[in-house]
């Protein structure tokens, strides 16, 4: 009876040790899987950050180009407006000169000194 009890106890201890070893093995596998998942998440985060950085850089570049184009268009419009203003000023000067020329021409016709 004692021998049988001892064997049963030994068998129980052996089973307990096996279960503990199996638990440790499963815990190690779980930890390894968690590390792998974390590494994969980090890779995905890194990829997303790179993509977002690339998109942001591209967007900034596009925005800068748009601003530069708008500034060039505004400068061209300003130059055209300046040219239009200059043309109007010159036309006005020409009109005044024409009027002065006509007035001088009329004075010459009436001028008594020219009658001789």
C-alpha positions in Angstrom: 0.0 0.0 0.0 2.8 2.4 0.9 4.6 1.6 -2.3 1.5 2.1 -4.3 0.9 5.5 -2.7 4.5 6.5 -3.2 4.2 5.5 -6.9 0.9 7.5 -7.3 2.5 10.5 -5.6 5.5 10.2 -7.9 3.2 9.9 -10.9 1.3 12.9 -9.7 4.5 14.9 -9.2 5.7 13.9 -12.7 2.4 15.0 -14.2 2.5 18.3 -12.3 6.1 18.9 -13.6 5.1 18.1 -17.2 2.1 20.5 -16.9 4.4 23.2 -15.5 6.9 22.6 -18.3 4.1 22.8 -20.9 2.8 26.0 -19.3 6.3 27.5 -19.4 6.6 26.5 -23.1 3.3 28.0 -23.9 4.2 31.2 -22.0 7.4 31.5 -24.0 5.5 30.9 -27.3 3.0 33.6 -26.2 5.8 36.1 -25.4 7.5 35.3 -28.7 4.2 35.9 -30.6 3.7 39.1 -28.7 7.2 40.3 -29.7 6.6 39.4 -33.3 3.3 41.3 -33.3 4.9 44.3 -31.7 7.7 44.3 -34.3 5.1 44.0 -37.1 3.1 46.9 -35.6 6.3 49.0 -35.4 7.1 48.2 -39.0 3.6 49.2 -40.0 3.8 52.4 -38.0 7.2 53.2 -39.6 5.8 52.6 -43.1 2.7 54.7 -42.4 4.9 57.5 -41.0 7.1 57.4 -44.1 4.1 57.4 -46.4 2.6 60.4 -44.5 5.9 62.2 -44.5 6.1 61.6 -48.2 2.6 62.8 -48.8 3.1 65.8 -46.5 6.3 66.7 -48.4 4.6 66.3 -51.7 1.6 68.4 -50.5 4.0 71.1 -49.3 5.9 71.1 -52.5 2.6 71.3 -54.5 1.4 74.1 -52.2 4.7 76.0 -52.7 4.4 75.6 -56.4 0.8 76.8 -56.4 1.8 79.9 -54.3 4.7 80.6 -56.6 2.4 80.3 -59.6 -0.1 82.6 -58.0 2.6 85.1 -57.2 3.8 85.0 -60.8 0.3 85.5 -62.1 -0.2 88.4 -59.7 3.1 90.0 -60.8 2.1 89.5 -64.5 -1.3 91.1 -63.8 0.3 94.0 -62.0 2.8 94.4 -64.9 -0.1 94.5 -67.3 -2.0 96.9 -65.2 1.1 99.1 -65.0 1.5 98.9 -68.8 -2.1 99.8 -69.2 -1.7 102.8 -66.8 1.4 103.9 -68.7 -0.4 103.5 -72.1 -3.3 105.7 -70.8 -0.8 108.3 -69.5 1.0 108.4 -72.8 -2.3 108.6 -74.7 -3.3 111.5 -72.5 0.0 113.3 -73.1 -0.3 112.7 -76.8 -3.9 114.1 -76.8 -2.7 117.2 -74.9 0.2 117.6 -77.4 -2.2 117.3 -80.3 -4.4 120.0 -78.7 -1.4 122.3 -78.1 -0.3 121.7 -81.7 -3.8 122.6 -83.0 -3.9 125.7 -80.9 -0.4 126.7 -82.0 -1.4 126.1 -85.6 -4.5 128.3 -85.2 -2.4 131.0 -83.6 0.0 131.0 -86.5 -2.9 131.5 -88.9 -4.1 134.5 -87.0 -0.7 135.9 -86.0 -0.3 139.3 -87.6 3.4 138.9 -88.0 2.8 136.0 -90.3 0.4 138.0 -92.5 3.4 140.0 -93.9 
